[in-house]
């Protein structure tokens, strides 16, 4: 299954004009963004593209508007870069940029609103409760049971996220999540197999199954650990792989995402995959998952960066059509080690 988001091929580097790779910023994911952006910048330059780095934490958008760039490769992760704020500022300047547009970026970054849309569209996602105080977390624990996941509503890379096993850990986890702003959410913990599916120019790439010896797939497991294991494709069952693809495309489309991104999924003991979240600016580091899936598809890193840059055409990203997808997300039993959405 594909999105209504076909590739717009660019054959000559000159056609991109001057490209700014925006990375860094001032979110909690700054260091990862710096790694992603520098990798992307080097890859684009290796393909003859006139690309330069731009860190909004050091150079403001007023200066950017006068710098003479023709388009932006967005490598900013987290708030300020992935939540629609930067996309809106660039759109106001009539500046083309990679990936999803303003509203889709905002919805994907907001875990509460995205889950509401998933449920409205019939896309399975773990049950959750909105929390504004530590007291709300206690109510949520009574409703959802242990273990449960508590996380900020508007952060990525598992920042501020905790797996809670009992009442003694509840207040600390709630305070951590709420330190990034209210509301946060408590989510039912799904024990099973974690998978992720990259989406590139309307097509889902091979799934990746993730295994880590850590308590959950946290920031260190994602970006620092050499012990995290990845299996791509995530299953050798062609029918099951197709179902993961359909689910990823459905989740991507219902939020109106376009261009490229990644959809994270958990499959519990009932064999039913559930969407955790959609990432509209995934990592592009040496540990990142989209480059891994692209390589399996025969797309080397520099080519991947080129193709993501192609998503800045036409001038404003078009929202993908949810009507072009199916929300039938049923799957069979997924193989692999048992994990949980407490990653």
Secondary structure as UniProt FT lines:
FT   HELIX           13..16
FT   STRAND          19..22
FT   TURN            28..29
FT   HELIX           30..46
FT   TURN            47..48
FT   STRAND          51..54
FT   TURN            56..58
FT   HELIX           61..65
FT   TURN            66..68
FT   STRAND          71..74
FT   TURN            79..81
FT   HELIX           85..92
FT   TURN            93..94
FT   STRAND          96..97
FT   HELIX           102..109
FT   HELIX           111..120
FT   TURN            121..122
FT   STRAND          128..131
FT   HELIX           134..144
FT   STRAND          148..152
FT   TURN            157..160
FT   STRAND          162..164
FT   HELIX           167..169
FT   HELIX           170..178
FT   TURN            179..180
FT   STRAND          184..188
FT   STRAND          191..200
FT   TURN            201..202
FT   STRAND          203..204
FT   STRAND          208..211
FT   HELIX           219..223
FT   STRAND          229..232
FT   HELIX           238..254
FT   TURN            255..256
FT   STRAND          260..268
FT   TURN            269..270
FT   STRAND          273..279
FT   TURN            286..287
FT   HELIX           289..296
FT   TURN            297..298
FT   HELIX           301..310
FT   TURN            311..312
FT   HELIX           322..324
FT   STRAND          339..340
FT   TURN            341..342
//
